[in-house]
Structure formats: structure tokens, C-alpha cells
Amino acid sequence: MCISELHGKNVPIKLWTRQEEVEEQALGQLKNIAELPWVFKHVAVMPDVHYGKGATVGSVIAMKDAVSPAAVGVDIGCGMMASKTNLTSKDLPESLKQIRSQVERDIPVGFNAHDDEVFSKLFTKGPNAELASHLMGNFPYLSHTVQDLSQKMKTQIGTLGGGNHFIELCVDTEDNVWLLLHSGSRNIGKTLAEHHIAIARGLIHNETLPDKDLAVFLSGTSEMREYARDLAWAQQYAYLNRVTMMELYKNAIKRYIPHMETTFDVICHHNYVSEETHFGEDVIVTRKGAISARNGEYGIIPGSMGAKSFIVKGLGNPDSFHSASHGAGRRLSRNKAKAHFSVEDLEKQTHGVECRKDLGVLDEIPGAYKDIIQVMKYQESLVSIVAELKQVMCVKG
């Protein structure tokens, strides 16, 4: 069962958090979503919910014969990857500074890219090589707005980006070492998303919506077909970006710990679209800041750069459309975090973590995020915890 429920004009809004813990802007967005005529059954709201550009972060929306590109977000296919290793904390050097520096050399962060494509050297055969070939072969058919990004698209595969994206080295409660990373479809995914959001806003059937940001494409239209094509490509691109980064990350670690091997992988999107069946009907589901949590399905729910993260298994809760949160969720905007906290606060809140501790990442301070322990408690009906992780190293853009 959900924790609280709001009345919506067309469908109810079910929240896996307390209503009073959700800022008014986000509640207003959720009410606008519930007013859309295409929304099916109800709107499901995850415990990391917060106000987002276009649509609410932490929202799961099922629609009949329609999709809102803003309900996916501009970082199409953004998500997580985790790899469990054969290492324990005793295998790690006393200082992780050299390893962090190596990772930052091998994996470009922020707006940076590789000098040349790296995925073709890492994946010479197998499914990842086939995926890369598929993406390159289908690039010319994407929206014309991204054609000038052909080279950038290749050199940004295997790059982190900025904002809340990260690469972490973690240790779980049984002393196993894990590799974690969080990134998406980089500049090309953002460009594709913004292109289609602008098109949707201009369509006649969206003129009377309560919020133009929630404009939709309708099934059977050319606009929907073009969006679906670009969306599927960007989601696959984001996946390839993560697996490429993970290979680079593993190679960086092996420079210092040659016997490291990975034994188990989890990978998941948390900004994406999926065609699914719920309550006996075929629907189009958008998860913006939410992961799929079908019964027995593995997922990753990270905290902030000084908090715990969790490997989970879905419980297949039908009311959440088989979903769970994608993280802790922000409680302060980036500007408010910078105004409220100092570098000294950042140093205290990331004590014991090898990471940047400067003004450039102050907006990512743990205090700007909700309490991940409380978030996990709110979604006990959505997921079970498989492993509890704590980072010892964090790379930010």
C-alpha cells in the first residue's frame, strides 16, 4: 500500500512518502499530471520525489496510447551500473587517492570527452560490440537536429558527465568491494529530448493542457514514431555508455590491484519509457527518477556522495506499476545547497571518503539530499534489500 494519497482531477495520486514532505511545486506538478486525459489508473510517486524540470522527479506515469517526453526527462536512459568484485576491504590500499586520480584520467568528466572512440577497442566482439555497431548504423536515421553531433556522440561513449553523476568504490556490510557508476545519454540524449519536447508543446491536442511542459505524443502519429525511434536509440546509447565506463573503471582498478575480478553485475535505467501491461491493460510507462522493480528484479538505489547505497530486489508491487525510487532525491535545489552549506560542511559530511571537497561539487553535498535510510523505509513494500553499500571513494564531474 502507498503511504498517502491525493485526489486528482482524473486519477488519484499515490505516494510512497508523506504528503507534507513533498514541496508545493512538486505537488502542483503531480496534480497537473493527474489531470491529463491519457493517464491510466493513478499516478505513482516514489519516496525520493521532488520538483523537476518539465515533470516531477520520482514519478511513474502509465498512459493509454500517449507518452509525455518531459515525463522521461532530458537525460534519456540515465541510470546505474554496479559490479560486485572478488575483493574485500583488506585488498584496498590505505590511500585511494592514486586510484581516484587514475579513474579521473581514464574516464572524462563534466563536458569532457575522449580524444577518440574507446568502445571499439574495448568491445571487439560480443553483444556490446553488436550494440555499438547497431547504434552507429542507425545514427543517420535520427532527428536531423543531432546530425552534427556524430563525432561527439562517439567520443562521449564512456564518459561520466556532471551534476549528480558519479563513479564510486564501495564496501558492503559483508566486506565485499563493489564498483558503482551513474550516468546517462550525455549531450546527444539531451539534444534529442529537448527537440521532441519542443515539438510536443506545439501540437494542437496539447493546447488546453494544465501545463504545456506535460505535452504528449499520441500513438499512431508520425511524431510518436519519430520520438519512439530516437528514444530507443538514446536508451541503448546510455546503456553502452555505462558498460563502456565500467570496463574503463575496471581497467583503472587493475593497474593497482591486478587480481581484481567482477563476479556479479546489475544495470538499470531510471529515466525511460517502457511498453508494459498493468491491471490487465497495455500501457506506456514513463519512469522519471524511478527504477523497474518487478518481482525478483535486481535494481540499484544510491544515496548521496557520503551516504549508503543499496542493491535491491523488486517485490512487484502492482500499485507502484512495479517501480521503486532511483535514489535519495534532492531536498534542496543546487542554488539553495550552495547558499546553505560551506566547503567545511562538505568535508565533514564526506569524512572518510576519497573525493573532491571543493566549491565545484558543493551542490552535491549529502545534506542537499533526503535521508536515504528513511527513503528505503518508505518503500519496504516495493523492494527488499540485497546488499547495503558505503562508498570509500567517489568521482564527480
GIRA-V992485 format. One record per pair of residues at least 4 apart in sequence whose C-alpha atoms are under 8 Angstrom apart, sorted by sequence separation. I is the first residue (numbers start at 1). J is the second residue. D is the distance in whole Angstrom. If there is no record, write none. Layout:
BEGIN
i/j/d
I/J/D
I/J/D
END
This chain:
BEGIN
i/j/d
7/11/7
8/12/5
15/19/7
17/21/7
18/22/7
22/26/7
23/27/6
24/28/6
25/29/6
26/30/6
27/31/6
28/32/6
29/33/6
30/34/6
31/35/6
32/36/7
35/39/8
39/43/8
45/49/7
51/55/7
52/56/5
55/59/8
63/67/7
67/71/8
68/72/7
69/73/7
70/74/7
72/76/7
87/91/6
88/92/7
92/96/8
96/100/6
97/101/6
98/102/6
99/103/6
100/104/6
101/105/6
102/106/6
103/107/6
104/108/6
108/112/5
109/113/8
114/118/7
118/122/6
119/123/6
120/124/6
125/129/5
126/130/6
127/131/6
128/132/6
129/133/6
130/134/6
131/135/6
132/136/6
133/137/6
134/138/6
135/139/6
138/142/7
142/146/7
143/147/7
146/150/7
149/153/6
150/154/7
151/155/6
152/156/6
153/157/7
161/165/6
162/166/8
171/175/6
172/176/5
185/189/5
186/190/7
187/191/6
188/192/6
189/193/6
190/194/6
191/195/6
192/196/6
193/197/6
194/198/6
195/199/7
196/200/6
197/201/6
198/202/7
199/203/7
202/206/7
203/207/7
211/215/8
217/221/8
220/224/7
221/225/6
222/226/6
223/227/6
224/228/6
225/229/6
226/230/6
227/231/6
228/232/6
229/233/6
230/234/6
231/235/6
232/236/6
233/237/6
234/238/6
235/239/6
236/240/6
237/241/6
238/242/6
239/243/6
240/244/6
241/245/6
242/246/6
243/247/6
244/248/6
245/249/6
246/250/6
247/251/6
248/252/6
249/253/6
250/254/6
251/255/7
252/256/8
253/257/6
254/258/4
277/281/5
278/282/7
287/291/7
293/297/6
303/307/5
304/308/7
317/321/7
318/322/6
320/324/7
332/336/6
333/337/6
334/338/6
335/339/6
336/340/6
337/341/6
338/342/7
341/345/6
342/346/6
343/347/6
344/348/6
345/349/6
346/350/6
347/351/6
357/361/7
358/362/6
359/363/8
361/365/7
364/368/7
365/369/8
370/374/8
371/375/6
372/376/6
373/377/6
374/378/6
375/379/7
376/380/6
379/383/7
380/384/7
7/12/5
8/13/6
22/27/7
34/39/7
51/56/5
52/57/5
87/92/8
104/109/7
108/113/5
123/128/6
124/129/6
125/130/7
142/147/8
160/165/6
171/176/5
172/177/7
184/189/8
185/190/7
201/206/7
202/207/8
207/212/7
209/214/8
218/223/8
219/224/6
220/225/7
253/258/8
254/259/7
277/282/4
278/283/7
292/297/8
293/298/7
303/308/5
316/321/8
317/322/5
332/337/6
341/346/7
350/355/8
356/361/7
357/362/8
363/368/7
370/375/7
6/12/6
7/13/6
33/39/8
50/56/6
51/57/6
108/114/7
123/129/5
160/166/7
171/177/4
172/178/7
200/206/8
201/207/8
206/212/7
209/215/7
217/223/6
218/224/6
219/225/8
254/260/6
276/282/6
277/283/6
293/299/7
302/308/7
303/309/5
316/322/5
317/323/7
5/12/7
6/13/5
49/56/7
50/57/5
107/114/8
140/147/7
160/167/8
170/177/6
171/178/6
217/224/5
253/260/8
275/282/7
276/283/6
292/299/7
302/309/4
303/310/8
315/322/7
316/323/8
350/357/8
5/13/6
6/14/7
34/42/7
49/57/5
50/58/7
139/147/8
169/177/7
170/178/5
275/283/6
276/284/6
291/299/7
301/309/6
302/310/6
314/322/7
5/14/5
6/15/8
34/43/6
48/57/8
49/58/4
120/129/7
169/178/6
170/179/6
206/215/6
275/284/5
276/285/7
300/309/8
301/310/5
314/323/8
4/14/6
5/15/6
33/43/8
48/58/6
49/59/7
61/71/8
119/129/8
169/179/5
170/180/7
206/216/7
274/284/6
275/285/6
300/310/6
301/311/6
314/324/8
347/357/6
3/14/8
4/15/5
47/58/7
139/150/8
168/179/6
169/180/6
201/212/6
273/284/7
274/285/5
300/311/5
301/312/7
346/357/6
2/14/6
3/15/6
4/16/7
46/58/5
59/71/8
120/132/8
167/179/8
168/180/5
201/213/7
273/285/6
274/286/7
299/311/6
300/312/6
346/358/8
2/15/6
3/16/5
4/17/7
30/43/8
45/58/6
46/59/6
119/132/8
167/180/6
168/181/6
201/214/8
273/286/5
298/311/7
299/312/5
2/16/5
3/17/6
4/18/6
5/19/8
45/59/5
46/60/8
167/181/4
201/215/5
272/286/6
273/287/6
298/312/6
299/313/6
343/357/7
2/17/8
3/18/6
4/19/6
44/59/6
45/60/6
55/70/6
56/71/7
166/181/6
167/182/7
200/215/5
201/216/8
271/286/8
272/287/6
298/313/5
299/314/7
343/358/6
43/59/7
44/60/5
54/70/5
55/71/5
165/181/8
166/182/5
197/213/8
200/216/6
271/287/5
272/288/7
297/313/5
298/314/6
343/359/6
346/362/7
349/365/7
350/366/8
13/30/7
43/60/6
44/61/7
53/70/8
54/71/7
165/182/5
166/183/7
200/217/6
270/287/6
271/288/5
296/313/5
297/314/5
342/359/8
349/366/7
13/31/8
43/61/5
55/73/7
164/182/8
165/183/5
197/215/7
270/288/6
271/289/6
295/313/7
296/314/5
297/315/8
349/367/8
42/61/8
43/62/7
54/73/7
270/289/5
271/290/7
295/314/5
296/315/6
343/362/7
346/365/6
42/62/8
53/73/8
270/290/5
271/291/8
293/313/7
294/314/5
295/315/4
296/316/8
342/362/7
346/366/8
13/34/7
40/61/8
41/62/8
270/291/5
293/314/4
294/315/6
295/316/4
341/362/7
9/31/7
12/34/7
29/51/8
39/61/7
40/62/5
160/182/8
161/183/7
269/291/6
270/292/8
292/314/8
293/315/6
294/316/4
295/317/8
8/31/6
11/34/5
26/49/8
39/62/6
40/63/5
160/183/6
268/291/7
293/316/6
294/317/7
10/34/6
11/35/7
26/50/6
39/63/4
40/64/6
160/184/8
268/292/8
293/317/8
301/325/7
302/326/7
303/327/6
304/328/7
338/362/6
9/34/6
10/35/5
26/51/4
30/55/8
38/63/5
39/64/7
161/186/7
301/326/5
302/327/5
303/328/5
337/362/7
338/363/5
8/34/5
9/35/5
10/36/7
25/51/6
26/52/7
29/55/7
30/56/7
38/64/5
300/326/7
301/327/5
302/328/7
337/363/5
8/35/7
10/37/7
22/49/7
23/50/7
29/56/6
38/65/7
295/322/8
301/328/8
337/364/8
11/39/7
14/42/7
16/44/8
17/45/8
22/50/7
23/51/7
38/66/6
294/322/5
335/363/7
337/365/8
10/39/8
11/40/7
12/41/8
13/42/6
14/43/6
15/44/6
16/45/6
17/46/7
293/322/5
294/323/7
334/363/5
11/41/6
12/42/5
13/43/5
14/44/5
15/45/5
16/46/5
17/47/5
26/56/6
156/186/7
239/269/8
292/322/6
293/323/5
333/363/8
334/364/8
337/367/8
11/42/5
12/43/6
13/44/6
14/45/6
15/46/6
16/47/5
196/227/7
268/299/6
292/323/5
293/324/6
337/368/6
11/43/7
13/45/7
15/47/7
266/298/7
267/299/7
268/300/7
291/323/6
292/324/7
266/299/7
267/300/8
290/323/6
291/324/5
153/187/8
266/300/7
290/324/6
291/325/6
334/368/8
153/188/6
290/325/5
291/326/6
333/368/7
361/396/7
289/325/7
290/326/5
332/368/5
117/154/5
118/155/7
235/272/7
289/326/5
331/368/6
332/369/7
116/154/8
117/155/5
119/157/7
192/230/7
193/231/8
289/327/8
330/368/6
331/369/5
353/391/7
354/392/6
355/393/6
356/394/8
113/152/8
116/155/5
117/156/8
118/157/8
119/158/7
149/188/7
192/231/8
279/318/8
330/369/4
331/370/5
353/392/5
354/393/4
355/394/5
356/395/7
115/155/7
117/157/7
118/158/7
278/318/7
329/369/6
330/370/6
352/392/7
353/393/5
354/394/6
355/395/6
356/396/7
114/155/5
328/369/6
329/370/6
353/394/7
355/396/8
113/155/6
114/156/6
146/188/7
328/370/5
113/156/5
278/321/7
306/349/6
328/371/6
112/156/8
114/158/8
306/350/5
328/372/5
114/159/8
146/191/7
189/234/6
305/350/7
306/351/8
327/372/7
113/159/6
145/191/8
146/192/7
188/234/8
112/159/8
145/192/7
306/353/7
328/375/6
112/161/8
143/192/7
185/234/6
108/158/8
109/159/6
110/160/7
111/161/6
145/195/7
185/235/7
107/158/7
108/159/5
109/160/5
110/161/4
111/162/7
107/159/6
108/160/6
109/161/5
110/162/4
185/237/6
186/238/8
107/160/7
108/161/8
109/162/6
185/238/4
184/238/5
185/239/8
325/379/8
183/238/7
184/239/8
324/379/7
185/241/7
270/326/6
184/241/7
183/241/8
184/242/7
324/382/6
183/242/7
305/364/7
306/365/8
307/366/7
323/382/7
324/383/7
182/242/8
304/364/7
305/365/7
306/366/6
322/382/7
181/242/7
304/365/7
305/366/6
304/366/5
320/382/8
309/372/8
308/372/7
317/381/7
181/246/8
304/369/7
307/372/7
317/382/6
315/381/7
316/382/7
315/382/5
316/383/8
314/382/6
315/383/5
303/372/6
314/383/4
315/384/7
313/383/5
314/384/6
312/383/6
313/384/5
312/384/6
313/385/6
312/385/4
313/386/7
311/385/6
312/386/5
310/385/7
311/386/5
312/387/7
310/386/7
311/387/5
310/387/6
311/388/7
310/388/5
311/389/8
309/388/6
310/389/6
157/237/8
308/388/7
309/389/5
308/389/6
309/390/6
89/171/7
158/240/8
159/241/7
308/390/5
88/171/8
143/226/8
157/240/7
158/241/5
307/390/7
308/391/7
157/241/5
158/242/7
306/390/8
307/391/7
156/241/8
158/243/8
160/245/8
306/391/7
89/175/6
158/244/5
159/245/6
305/391/8
88/175/5
89/176/7
142/229/7
143/230/7
157/244/7
158/245/4
88/176/5
89/177/6
142/230/6
157/245/8
87/176/6
88/177/5
293/382/7
305/394/7
86/176/7
87/177/5
158/248/8
293/383/7
85/176/7
86/177/7
84/176/7
85/177/6
84/177/6
85/178/6
84/178/4
85/179/8
83/178/6
84/179/6
138/233/8
82/178/7
83/179/5
82/179/6
83/180/7
82/180/4
135/233/7
81/180/6
82/181/7
80/180/7
81/181/5
80/181/6
81/182/7
135/236/8
80/182/5
135/237/7
79/182/6
80/183/7
78/182/7
79/183/6
78/183/6
79/184/6
131/236/8
78/184/4
77/184/6
78/185/6
76/184/7
77/185/6
132/240/7
75/184/6
76/185/6
131/240/7
75/185/6
75/186/7
128/240/7
76/189/6
75/189/6
76/190/7
74/189/7
75/190/5
74/190/5
74/191/8
76/193/7
74/192/8
75/193/7
74/193/5
73/193/7
74/194/6
122/244/7
70/193/8
69/193/7
119/244/6
122/247/7
118/244/8
69/196/7
70/197/6
69/197/6
69/200/8
107/245/7
107/248/7
106/248/7
107/249/8
70/213/6
71/214/7
106/249/8
70/214/6
69/214/8
70/215/8
103/248/8
68/214/6
69/215/8
103/249/6
106/252/7
68/215/6
69/216/7
68/216/4
69/217/8
67/216/5
68/217/6
103/252/6
66/216/6
67/217/5
102/252/6
103/253/8
66/217/6
67/218/7
66/218/4
65/218/6
66/219/6
99/252/7
65/219/5
99/253/7
76/231/7
77/234/7
78/235/8
99/256/7
55/213/7
76/234/6
77/235/4
54/213/5
55/214/7
76/235/6
77/236/7
79/238/8
54/214/7
77/237/8
78/238/6
77/238/5
81/242/7
76/238/7
77/239/7
80/242/8
81/243/8
81/246/8
92/257/8
91/257/8
36/209/7
87/260/6
86/260/6
87/261/8
35/210/7
85/260/7
86/261/6
85/261/6
86/262/6
85/262/4
86/263/7
32/210/6
84/262/6
85/263/5
32/211/7
83/262/6
84/263/6
85/264/7
83/263/7
84/264/5
33/214/7
83/264/6
84/265/6
83/265/4
82/265/6
83/266/7
81/265/7
82/266/5
81/266/6
82/267/6
81/267/4
80/267/6
81/268/7
79/267/8
80/268/5
79/268/6
80/269/6
79/269/4
80/270/8
78/269/6
79/270/5
77/269/5
78/270/6
79/271/7
77/270/7
78/271/5
77/271/5
78/272/8
76/271/6
77/272/5
75/271/7
76/272/6
73/271/6
72/271/5
72/272/5
164/364/7
72/273/7
163/364/8
178/389/8
72/286/6
173/387/7
71/286/6
72/287/6
73/288/6
172/387/6
173/388/6
71/287/7
72/288/5
172/388/5
173/389/7
67/284/7
71/288/6
172/389/4
64/282/7
65/283/7
66/284/7
67/285/8
68/286/8
82/300/7
171/389/5
172/390/6
64/283/5
65/284/7
67/286/8
81/300/8
170/389/6
171/390/5
63/283/6
64/284/6
80/300/7
170/390/5
171/391/6
62/283/6
63/284/5
170/391/4
171/392/7
62/284/6
63/285/6
169/391/6
170/392/6
62/285/4
168/391/6
169/392/6
170/393/7
61/285/6
62/286/7
168/392/7
169/393/5
60/285/7
61/286/5
168/393/5
169/394/7
60/286/6
61/287/7
168/394/4
60/287/5
167/394/6
168/395/6
59/287/6
60/288/7
166/394/7
167/395/5
58/287/7
59/288/6
166/395/6
167/396/7
58/288/6
59/289/7
60/290/7
166/396/5
57/288/5
58/289/4
59/290/7
165/396/7
166/397/7
56/288/7
57/289/5
58/290/6
164/396/8
165/397/7
163/396/8
162/396/7
163/397/7
162/397/4
161/397/6
160/397/7
40/283/8
46/290/7
100/354/8
100/355/8
97/354/6
96/354/6
62/321/8
60/320/7
60/321/7
60/323/7
58/325/6
58/326/7
58/329/8
44/319/7
45/320/8
44/320/5
44/321/7
48/325/6
46/324/6
47/325/6
48/326/7
46/325/5
48/327/6
50/329/7
48/328/5
49/329/6
50/330/7
47/328/8
48/329/4
50/331/7
47/329/8
48/330/7
109/396/7
110/397/4
109/397/5
104/395/7
103/395/8
100/393/7
100/394/8
100/395/7
96/393/7
2/319/8
1/319/7
48/370/7
48/375/7
47/375/6
47/378/6
47/379/7
46/379/8
17/375/8
17/378/6
16/378/6
16/379/6
3/378/8
1/381/7
END
